[in-house]
Amino acid sequence: MEKLIGRREELRELKRCYESDRSEFVVVYGRRRIGKTFLVRQCFADSYAFSYVGIRGISQRQQLDSFARAVQHSAGLPFIPQMENWFEAFACLRQLLEQMDPSQRKLVFIDELPWMDSSKSDFVSALENFWNGWAANRSDICFIACGSATSWIADKLIYNTGGLHNRITSRIYLRPFTLAEVEDYLSSNGCDWDRMQIAQCYMAMGGVPYYLSLLHSDQSLMQNIDRLYFHKNAAMREEFGELFFSLFKRPENYIDVLKALAGRQSGMTRQEISQHTGMTGSGLTRILSHLERCDFILGYSKFGVKKNNVLYRLSDFYTLFYFRFVESDRTQDEQWWEHNMNRPQVTAWQGYSFELLCLLHLKQIKQGLGISGIATTASTWRSSGEKPYQIDLLIDRSDRIINLCEMKFSTDRFVIDKSYEMRLRDRRAIFVAETRTRKTPVITMVTTYGVMPGKHSAVAQSEIVLDQLFADAQ
């Protein structure tokens, strides 16, 4: 059986819910390919009282027929139950569970539950009736609902304002792997790359377990990227459309927002996104909220700004790589990555992706700085003056220090020359002048292999290297 990597807290929560002395309604959600079903199966070894997998894109009649066959199989019936609507379907499920040993915990697992809610169906109302009218009043039901359509999960279950309001007893959201978990995953699958290669792999496809499972350990990272992205009918080339259609209704609007962010390395405010896309009001708010919940974008507050203080950045590595190199590729060069590794656009992508890598490993940066136990606030800052200075990560600490983080990707030790030293000093001075902070600003370099010692390197008062981003800092 394949090894379960990470997910320690999620596994503990699933087991707690199963061992609870009350009925539990558990929601396991997260983006497509993140490992939701695998987690549940690893935890319970498929020992369900009842299980069903929703089918995307079929009618309610077809979905009910499929559900009826699942009930027939679980109950060992010689016939297929007749179900005209979801109320009757959940009544059949209730009858099945009532016939089981009352002293035994009953685990019900429904995978891809959002796909069962076809247009104009009574699915949500029937689910409310099943839970509120029966299951919640018992102590032996553990109902696990799983789904990739995160927006549906959030709107119809977690933030439901009707009969399911506050009925979810546990929410388990699966995020992409950290660098440490990716290293563990690759090692367990016979891929012994060094940490620079693992970081570059992460920058190309993120920490999504399924994407990592497509890697061939007998190929180099460069060969894998060409095979997965640039060969004809390559898996990661074809994945893009499926990904967004599985997560969102009307995915075109979501993709438009992501494209806007992909073109602005420094990030965009909500107003800037609105101006670029033409989207406004609650519709844009909803899209930004859904994208943030699915880990496609990252919202950082702007230091010292009270209004419109969120700066959004595209934070999904796969989407960024696709927009930068795959979507516009018309060369039909199946070795495009190998042939273009030294192009300026690849260098620019490496710099931006490494910044994202650092932002998403803030816990590891804090641990490396020895400030894990200190209260902190992470934010970003833009100069309002003539010089377009920006600091992508500030760590504002309760001990009256602010780490001004400079994140730089390099294939060797990073060299701070005279001009860069002056730029860092100038940026720090402008930051102090504009924000009027009374705290001590400390320039912190976050690099792959550290800063090369020299007469200009003293401007960096602390540093973090790539190895520290691989720390297990859960």
HELIX and SHEET records of a PDB file:
HELIX    1   1 ARG A    8  TYR A   18  1                                  11    
HELIX    2   2 LYS A   36  PHE A   44  1                                   9    
HELIX    3   3 GLN A   60  ALA A   75  1                                  16    
HELIX    4   4 TRP A   86  GLU A   98  1                                  13    
HELIX    5   5 LEU A  113  MET A  116  5                                   4    
HELIX    6   6 PHE A  123  GLY A  133  1                                  11    
HELIX    7   7 ALA A  135  ASN A  137  5                                   3    
HELIX    8   8 THR A  150  TRP A  152  1                                   3    
HELIX    9   9 ILE A  153  ILE A  158  3                                   6    
HELIX   10  10 LEU A  179  SER A  188  1                                  10    
HELIX   11  11 ARG A  195  MET A  205  1                                  11    
HELIX   12  12 PRO A  209  SER A  213  1                                   5    
HELIX   13  13 LEU A  221  ILE A  225  1                                   5    
HELIX   14  14 ASP A  226  PHE A  230  3                                   5    
HELIX   15  15 ALA A  235  LEU A  247  1                                  13    
HELIX   16  16 PRO A  251  ALA A  262  1                                  12    
HELIX   17  17 ARG A  270  THR A  277  1                                   8    
HELIX   18  18 GLY A  281  ARG A  293  1                                  13    
HELIX   19  19 PHE A  317  PHE A  321  1                                   5    
HELIX   20  20 TYR A  322  VAL A  326  3                                   5    
HELIX   21  21 TRP A  336  ASN A  340  1                                   5    
HELIX   22  22 PRO A  344  LEU A  359  1                                  16    
HELIX   23  23 LEU A  362  LEU A  369  1                                   8    
HELIX   24  24 LYS A  418  THR A  435  1                                  18    
HELIX   25  25 SER A  457  VAL A  459  5                                   3    
HELIX   26  26 LEU A  466  LEU A  469  1                                   4    
SHEET    1   A 5 PHE A  50  VAL A  53  0                                        
SHEET    2   A 5 LYS A 106  ASP A 111  1                                        
SHEET    3   A 5 ILE A 141  GLY A 147  1                                        
SHEET    4   A 5 GLU A  24  TYR A  29  1                                        
SHEET    5   A 5 SER A 170  TYR A 173  1                                        
SHEET    1   B 2 ILE A 297  SER A 301  0                                        
SHEET    2   B 2 VAL A 310  LEU A 314 -1                                        
SHEET    1   C 5 THR A 376  ARG A 382  0                                        
SHEET    2   C 5 GLN A 390  ARG A 397 -1                                        
SHEET    3   C 5 ILE A 401  LYS A 408 -1                                        
SHEET    4   C 5 THR A 440  THR A 447  1                                        
SHEET    5   C 5 SER A 462  ILE A 464  1                                        
END                                                                             
